[in-house]
Amino acid sequence: MRSFASLRRSADFARLRQRGRRVASPFLTVFRTDSAPRDRAAVAGITVGKPVGKAVVRNRVRRRVAAILQEALAGRRLRVLVVARPAAAEASFAQLRSELERALI
């Protein structure tokens, strides 16, 4: 079972982009805020746009980021939005993990 809930509404994505603390790296841009009082667990959204690559590549990046978030958000209450950059398509799992963990500190 996932250790985080998914962002669903576009308004939630927009709110995180506007109000969240932004951490940029070569492969990812991460927006994070503290959780809302109604959140029982971490809430995360993952955005992988077409510049990253074709559908197969975008889905691979999305699955990798979700697996990393599964570990990184266990027991934490945050709201996180991860936006993959085009270079993420060529990044290894270890590179994505180190950048995401650094952004969540």
C-alpha positions as CSV (number, residue, x, y, z in Angstrom):
1,M,0.0,0.0,0.0
2,R,1.2,3.5,-0.8
3,S,2.5,5.7,2.0
4,F,1.0,8.8,0.3
5,A,-2.3,9.9,-1.2
6,S,-2.4,11.4,-4.7
7,L,-3.2,14.9,-5.7
8,R,-6.3,14.8,-7.9
9,R,-7.6,18.3,-8.6
10,S,-5.8,20.8,-10.8
11,A,-6.5,23.5,-8.2
12,D,-4.3,21.5,-5.7
13,F,-1.5,21.2,-8.3
14,A,-1.8,25.0,-9.0
15,R,-1.8,25.8,-5.2
16,L,1.3,23.8,-4.6
17,R,3.1,25.5,-7.6
18,Q,2.2,29.0,-6.2
19,R,2.7,28.5,-2.5
20,G,5.1,25.7,-2.2
21,R,8.8,25.9,-1.5
22,R,10.5,25.2,-4.9
23,V,13.7,23.1,-5.2
24,A,15.1,22.7,-8.7
25,S,17.7,20.2,-9.8
26,P,18.8,19.0,-13.3
27,F,16.3,16.1,-13.4
28,L,13.4,17.3,-11.2
29,T,11.6,20.3,-9.8
30,V,10.0,19.7,-6.4
31,F,7.4,21.9,-4.7
32,R,6.6,21.1,-1.1
33,T,4.5,22.5,1.7
34,D,3.4,21.3,5.1
35,S,0.3,19.1,5.1
36,A,-3.1,20.5,5.6
37,P,-4.9,19.7,8.9
38,R,-7.2,17.3,7.1
39,D,-4.4,15.3,5.6
40,R,-4.0,11.9,7.3
41,A,-0.8,11.1,5.3
42,A,1.5,12.6,2.8
43,V,-0.1,13.9,-0.4
44,A,1.9,13.8,-3.6
45,G,1.5,14.6,-7.3
46,I,3.7,13.7,-10.1
47,T,3.8,15.6,-13.4
48,V,5.7,14.3,-16.4
49,G,5.2,16.3,-19.6
50,K,5.6,15.5,-23.2
51,P,9.1,17.1,-23.5
52,V,10.4,14.2,-21.3
53,G,9.7,11.7,-24.1
54,K,7.1,9.4,-25.6
55,A,4.5,7.7,-23.4
56,V,6.7,4.7,-22.5
57,V,9.5,6.9,-21.3
58,R,7.1,9.2,-19.4
59,N,5.5,6.3,-17.6
60,R,8.8,4.8,-16.7
61,V,9.9,8.1,-15.1
62,R,6.5,8.4,-13.3
63,R,6.8,4.9,-11.9
64,R,10.4,5.5,-10.7
65,V,9.4,8.8,-9.0
66,A,6.4,7.1,-7.4
67,A,8.6,4.3,-6.0
68,I,11.1,6.8,-4.6
69,L,8.3,8.8,-3.0
70,Q,6.9,5.6,-1.5
71,E,10.0,5.2,0.6
72,A,10.8,8.9,1.1
73,L,7.3,9.9,2.4
74,A,6.8,6.9,4.7
75,G,5.7,8.4,8.1
76,R,5.9,12.0,6.9
77,R,3.1,14.4,6.4
78,L,3.9,16.7,3.5
79,R,2.3,17.9,0.3
80,V,4.6,17.4,-2.6
81,L,4.5,18.0,-6.3
82,V,7.3,16.5,-8.4
83,V,7.7,17.8,-12.0
84,A,10.1,15.8,-14.1
85,R,12.4,17.6,-16.5
86,P,13.4,16.2,-19.9
87,A,16.8,15.1,-18.5
88,A,15.0,12.7,-16.1
89,A,14.4,10.3,-19.0
90,E,18.1,9.6,-19.1
91,A,18.7,9.6,-15.3
92,S,19.3,6.4,-13.4
93,F,17.1,5.4,-10.5
94,A,19.9,6.2,-8.1
95,Q,20.3,9.7,-9.5
96,L,16.5,10.4,-9.2
97,R,16.5,9.1,-5.7
98,S,19.4,11.3,-4.5
99,E,17.9,14.4,-6.1
100,L,14.4,13.7,-4.7
101,E,15.7,12.9,-1.2
102,R,17.8,16.1,-1.2
103,A,14.8,18.1,-2.2
104,L,12.6,16.7,0.6
105,I,15.1,17.6,3.4
